Amino acid sequence: FTSEEANSIFGKVDTDGGGSVSLVEFEVWWIESQRQQSTRYSHAVELTLDALLINLKAMIALLEREELHSHVAFY
């Protein structure tokens, strides 16, 4: 992701506009994004804790690369 894309994703995840992402905000965003992917690409998605953790780790890595990790409440 580019910095612009990372900031766009952060803005979508930070639903309360508080400048940080809570675990609840991330979980709600993740479930909705998985459902949208499932619909868009006509395939089943795995809504399990393991899948959530894999995506959470990927999101944290993205935020670290873009130096936005200080805005993640559950970091």
CNS distance restraints for C-alpha pairs under 8 A (distance, minus, plus):
assign (resid   1 and name CA) (resid   5 and name CA) 5.68 0.50 0.50
assign (resid   1 and name CA) (resid   6 and name CA) 6.09 0.50 0.50
assign (resid   1 and name CA) (resid  62 and name CA) 7.67 0.50 0.50
assign (resid   2 and name CA) (resid   6 and name CA) 6.14 0.50 0.50
assign (resid   3 and name CA) (resid   7 and name CA) 6.11 0.50 0.50
assign (resid   3 and name CA) (resid  66 and name CA) 6.24 0.50 0.50
assign (resid   4 and name CA) (resid   8 and name CA) 6.15 0.50 0.50
assign (resid   5 and name CA) (resid   9 and name CA) 6.16 0.50 0.50
assign (resid   6 and name CA) (resid  10 and name CA) 6.08 0.50 0.50
assign (resid   6 and name CA) (resid  62 and name CA) 7.22 0.50 0.50
assign (resid   6 and name CA) (resid  63 and name CA) 7.30 0.50 0.50
assign (resid   6 and name CA) (resid  66 and name CA) 7.16 0.50 0.50
assign (resid   7 and name CA) (resid  11 and name CA) 6.11 0.50 0.50
assign (resid   8 and name CA) (resid  12 and name CA) 6.41 0.50 0.50
assign (resid   9 and name CA) (resid  13 and name CA) 6.23 0.50 0.50
assign (resid  10 and name CA) (resid  14 and name CA) 5.97 0.50 0.50
assign (resid  10 and name CA) (resid  21 and name CA) 7.86 0.50 0.50
assign (resid  11 and name CA) (resid  15 and name CA) 7.14 0.50 0.50
assign (resid  11 and name CA) (resid  17 and name CA) 7.57 0.50 0.50
assign (resid  12 and name CA) (resid  29 and name CA) 7.59 0.50 0.50
assign (resid  13 and name CA) (resid  21 and name CA) 6.62 0.50 0.50
assign (resid  13 and name CA) (resid  25 and name CA) 6.04 0.50 0.50
assign (resid  13 and name CA) (resid  26 and name CA) 5.92 0.50 0.50
assign (resid  13 and name CA) (resid  29 and name CA) 5.72 0.50 0.50
assign (resid  14 and name CA) (resid  18 and name CA) 6.85 0.50 0.50
assign (resid  14 and name CA) (resid  19 and name CA) 6.70 0.50 0.50
assign (resid  14 and name CA) (resid  20 and name CA) 6.17 0.50 0.50
assign (resid  14 and name CA) (resid  21 and name CA) 5.15 0.50 0.50
assign (resid  14 and name CA) (resid  22 and name CA) 7.81 0.50 0.50
assign (resid  14 and name CA) (resid  25 and name CA) 6.48 0.50 0.50
assign (resid  14 and name CA) (resid  26 and name CA) 7.91 0.50 0.50
assign (resid  15 and name CA) (resid  25 and name CA) 6.63 0.50 0.50
assign (resid  19 and name CA) (resid  71 and name CA) 6.22 0.50 0.50
assign (resid  20 and name CA) (resid  70 and name CA) 7.96 0.50 0.50
assign (resid  20 and name CA) (resid  71 and name CA) 4.27 0.50 0.50
assign (resid  20 and name CA) (resid  72 and name CA) 5.06 0.50 0.50
assign (resid  20 and name CA) (resid  73 and name CA) 5.93 0.50 0.50
assign (resid  21 and name CA) (resid  25 and name CA) 6.03 0.50 0.50
assign (resid  21 and name CA) (resid  26 and name CA) 6.56 0.50 0.50
assign (resid  21 and name CA) (resid  71 and name CA) 6.42 0.50 0.50
assign (resid  21 and name CA) (resid  72 and name CA) 4.71 0.50 0.50
assign (resid  21 and name CA) (resid  73 and name CA) 5.58 0.50 0.50
assign (resid  21 and name CA) (resid  74 and name CA) 7.57 0.50 0.50
assign (resid  22 and name CA) (resid  26 and name CA) 6.28 0.50 0.50
assign (resid  22 and name CA) (resid  72 and name CA) 6.46 0.50 0.50
assign (resid  22 and name CA) (resid  73 and name CA) 5.11 0.50 0.50
assign (resid  22 and name CA) (resid  74 and name CA) 6.06 0.50 0.50
assign (resid  23 and name CA) (resid  27 and name CA) 6.08 0.50 0.50
assign (resid  23 and name CA) (resid  73 and name CA) 7.32 0.50 0.50
assign (resid  23 and name CA) (resid  74 and name CA) 6.04 0.50 0.50
assign (resid  24 and name CA) (resid  28 and name CA) 6.13 0.50 0.50
assign (resid  25 and name CA) (resid  29 and name CA) 6.13 0.50 0.50
assign (resid  26 and name CA) (resid  30 and name CA) 5.92 0.50 0.50
assign (resid  26 and name CA) (resid  56 and name CA) 7.86 0.50 0.50
assign (resid  27 and name CA) (resid  31 and name CA) 6.12 0.50 0.50
assign (resid  27 and name CA) (resid  52 and name CA) 7.59 0.50 0.50
assign (resid  28 and name CA) (resid  32 and name CA) 6.29 0.50 0.50
assign (resid  29 and name CA) (resid  33 and name CA) 6.05 0.50 0.50
assign (resid  30 and name CA) (resid  34 and name CA) 6.09 0.50 0.50
assign (resid  30 and name CA) (resid  52 and name CA) 7.48 0.50 0.50
assign (resid  30 and name CA) (resid  55 and name CA) 7.96 0.50 0.50
assign (resid  31 and name CA) (resid  35 and name CA) 6.26 0.50 0.50
assign (resid  31 and name CA) (resid  47 and name CA) 7.06 0.50 0.50
assign (resid  32 and name CA) (resid  36 and name CA) 6.20 0.50 0.50
assign (resid  33 and name CA) (resid  37 and name CA) 6.17 0.50 0.50
assign (resid  34 and name CA) (resid  38 and name CA) 6.12 0.50 0.50
assign (resid  34 and name CA) (resid  45 and name CA) 6.32 0.50 0.50
assign (resid  34 and name CA) (resid  47 and name CA) 7.69 0.50 0.50
assign (resid  35 and name CA) (resid  39 and name CA) 6.26 0.50 0.50
assign (resid  35 and name CA) (resid  45 and name CA) 7.27 0.50 0.50
assign (resid  36 and name CA) (resid  40 and name CA) 5.94 0.50 0.50
assign (resid  37 and name CA) (resid  41 and name CA) 5.82 0.50 0.50
assign (resid  37 and name CA) (resid  42 and name CA) 7.75 0.50 0.50
assign (resid  37 and name CA) (resid  43 and name CA) 7.84 0.50 0.50
assign (resid  37 and name CA) (resid  45 and name CA) 7.82 0.50 0.50
assign (resid  38 and name CA) (resid  42 and name CA) 5.33 0.50 0.50
assign (resid  38 and name CA) (resid  43 and name CA) 4.98 0.50 0.50
assign (resid  38 and name CA) (resid  44 and name CA) 5.53 0.50 0.50
assign (resid  38 and name CA) (resid  45 and name CA) 5.91 0.50 0.50
assign (resid  39 and name CA) (resid  43 and name CA) 7.12 0.50 0.50
assign (resid  46 and name CA) (resid  51 and name CA) 6.31 0.50 0.50
assign (resid  47 and name CA) (resid  51 and name CA) 6.35 0.50 0.50
assign (resid  47 and name CA) (resid  52 and name CA) 6.97 0.50 0.50
assign (resid  48 and name CA) (resid  52 and name CA) 6.17 0.50 0.50
assign (resid  49 and name CA) (resid  53 and name CA) 6.11 0.50 0.50
assign (resid  50 and name CA) (resid  54 and name CA) 6.27 0.50 0.50
assign (resid  51 and name CA) (resid  55 and name CA) 6.31 0.50 0.50
assign (resid  52 and name CA) (resid  56 and name CA) 5.97 0.50 0.50
assign (resid  53 and name CA) (resid  57 and name CA) 6.08 0.50 0.50
assign (resid  54 and name CA) (resid  58 and name CA) 6.36 0.50 0.50
assign (resid  55 and name CA) (resid  59 and name CA) 6.11 0.50 0.50
assign (resid  56 and name CA) (resid  60 and name CA) 6.18 0.50 0.50
assign (resid  57 and name CA) (resid  61 and name CA) 6.18 0.50 0.50
assign (resid  58 and name CA) (resid  62 and name CA) 6.23 0.50 0.50
assign (resid  59 and name CA) (resid  63 and name CA) 6.18 0.50 0.50
assign (resid  60 and name CA) (resid  64 and name CA) 6.08 0.50 0.50
assign (resid  60 and name CA) (resid  69 and name CA) 6.71 0.50 0.50
assign (resid  60 and name CA) (resid  75 and name CA) 7.70 0.50 0.50
assign (resid  61 and name CA) (resid  65 and name CA) 6.22 0.50 0.50
assign (resid  62 and name CA) (resid  66 and name CA) 6.31 0.50 0.50
assign (resid  63 and name CA) (resid  67 and name CA) 5.81 0.50 0.50
assign (resid  63 and name CA) (resid  68 and name CA) 4.78 0.50 0.50
assign (resid  63 and name CA) (resid  69 and name CA) 4.87 0.50 0.50
assign (resid  64 and name CA) (resid  68 and name CA) 6.00 0.50 0.50
assign (resid  64 and name CA) (resid  69 and name CA) 5.10 0.50 0.50
assign (resid  68 and name CA) (resid  72 and name CA) 7.62 0.50 0.50
assign (resid  69 and name CA) (resid  75 and name CA) 7.00 0.50 0.50
assign (resid  70 and name CA) (resid  75 and name CA) 7.52 0.50 0.50
